[in-house]
Amino acid sequence: MRYFTKQQGQKEAVPVDLEALGQDRYRLTVNGQSYQVDALSVDQGTLSLLVDGQSYNVEFEENGDEIGTLVRGQVNRTDVADERKLRMRAAAGSFSVEGRQVILAPMPGKVVKVLVKVGEEVKEGQGLVVVEAMKMENELKSPKAGKVTEVFAKEGTAVENNAKLIVVE
Amino acid sequence: MPKIRKVLVANRGEIAIRVMRTCKDLGIATVAVYSEADRSALHVRTADQAYFVGPPPSRESYLVQERILEVAKQSGADAIHPGYGFLSENASFVRACEKAGITFIGPPAAAMDAMGEKTRARANMIKAGVPVVPGTTEPIATIEEAREYARNIGFPIMLKAAGGGGGKGMRRVEGLGDFDSAWRSAKSEALNAFGNDSVYIEKYLEKPHHVEIQVFADQYGNTIHLNERECSAQRRHQKVVEETPSPILTAEMRAKMGEVAVKAAKAVNYVGAGTVEFLVDVHRNFYFLEMNTRLQVEHPVTEWVTGLDLVAMQIKAAEGEKLPLFEAPTPRGHAIEVRVYAEDPARNFMPSPGKIQALRVPSGPNVRDDSGVFAGFTVPNFYDPMISKLSVWGATREEAIARAKRALSEYVVKGITTNIRYLHGILSHPEFVAGDYDTSFLTREHTALLGAEDPKLSEVALLASTLHAFQRDQKRAKTLPAGASAGGNGRISPWRLALKSRRR
């Protein structure tokens, strides 16, 4: 079985070939290098991994196709897709900070202040809106220079996670 | 004074549970209060009795004095412990308790008045001969006046909420350019957090250490200090790591600062647990910053090195018992506390409320975790992001650091983002290890503290993620009807997809 993986900061997907050897044992090949792995599910979302005699306890957290792992205190986020998914994702286009940018609420909270108006030109890094959550005020900044084309955020209103706040084009 | 039989804990989260634990140790019954957002919270389940007090925002629940007092009467509580934050430093609440015949476990209202408004505290301390940081002794009325004052004492300056604490309503201002926006946000944050938007100005000392002294007094004027805590690892003026003894203090300095702290407490006829905060400059001069008239978040490190239970001492002082000791005990070993926050350090410490999917808390020798959460609990958006305090003890500072790192490596919180790895980064940083870090440490070293990635672990993560995807796909394939695609999202069968397309 072939999977394609992409870790944070990587541009190209890395193919990983996986062969199940039975009894929780696998052979994985990455860039021509083979690993013999013993992977035992010990708990919901926890894997005890033995790689060349090294023991790793891995915690997982799934968010769509992205798989978050916690290994010895290090958090990694890896996008894993099989060939079919990869084709679908390629068709959907890639992400970038070019073009239309929708600023979403990064957590549930309350809009304390809207700092821009429709039609306003903004610089990259300029504050757009202030959202209060857990008693702290957080200023959300523009990811690019451009023009504010839509403002959904209203001062004093509560917003849910991922609510649309501002559009910069 | 009669013995306390039942305590209402007017708080939530870890501190409510911390107080309840000691009450139980002392054979005292406990009463919890909870807002709509906290019905499932651990403090409700820990208490013997629990009463609903109102909607999620604290101003409509945990801060409603009348409601809290009503619950105290209804439940038959004879005392109230306020924890920290909320009503803990509210003199009018202390008076209301007195009037209702309920013992407030904390200092008298007059001492709170004298220390609560920070500008008044500064004036009182100057009078008592305690050294203070240069700045205004009155809250400033207008922005014009404030700008003018700041220009006169010279930038950088600090704006501070007069009624504040916990870093809220506090801003460091570099120059006139940032002044107006900082002024506005300090005032709005202060109003929201303390219901009082008064702000004053202080000169910002370069590279200072934040060292505080724990004091304790009984009702008979006996006042002692219980040594210091080094709290210079802060961001946005919120402490993140605390330790005792302070790595920069000599025994002489400890004695001198302790003496000044006791003098400060005596000047306001203090009773119970309090903390006198100082800034120590590069020449080891120390200045009074403020006094916190309550139990503090970081009290466990003092408990580790003194062997005392500060909550038990608070209760006994409120019952009218005399202090069990009359001078500062010599610190035994070294203790470190780290605060686990629901936030994402990599995204400018964005708060991360939400459901905790899984939780594994460290244990083992000399490890203590004061937590208010459990697996399955939804961390609400309405309160502070601190979800737990991990503290450890070691015979030496080196041992304590190693133990804290070990404990952090055992800590697993899933479902929300936490600062656990960042805390590990702090404890591993050479400046922290050397024991000489000032209050700008976390800001200055931000990138380094986020932690460089270990390529070996990234490789393991890659293998593990692929295995996880494979096992997940296998499991889905098993649960799907024959002929369904195992490679897709696994939820919709190709038959249904075909039907859907025919309908169009």
Interface residues (C-beta under 8 A of the other chain):
Chain A: M1 Y3 T5 Q7 V14 V16 L18 A20 Y26 L28 V30 Y35 V37 A39 S41 Q44 G45 T46 L47 L49 V51 Y56 V58 E59 F60 E61 E62 I67 T69 L70 V71 R72 G73 Q74 V75 N76 T78 V80 D82 E83 R84 K85 P106 M107 P108 G109 V112 V130 E132 A133 M134 K135 M136 E137 N138 N161
Chain B: K168 S185 S188 E189 N192 A193 R236 A342 E343 R347 N348 F349 M350 P351 S352 P353 G354 Q357 A358 N381 F382 Y383 D384 P385 L408 S409 V412 K414 G415 I420 R421 H424 G451 E453 D454 L457 S458 E459 V460 A461 L462 L463 A464 S465 T466 L467 H468 A469 F470 Q471 R472 D473 G487 G488
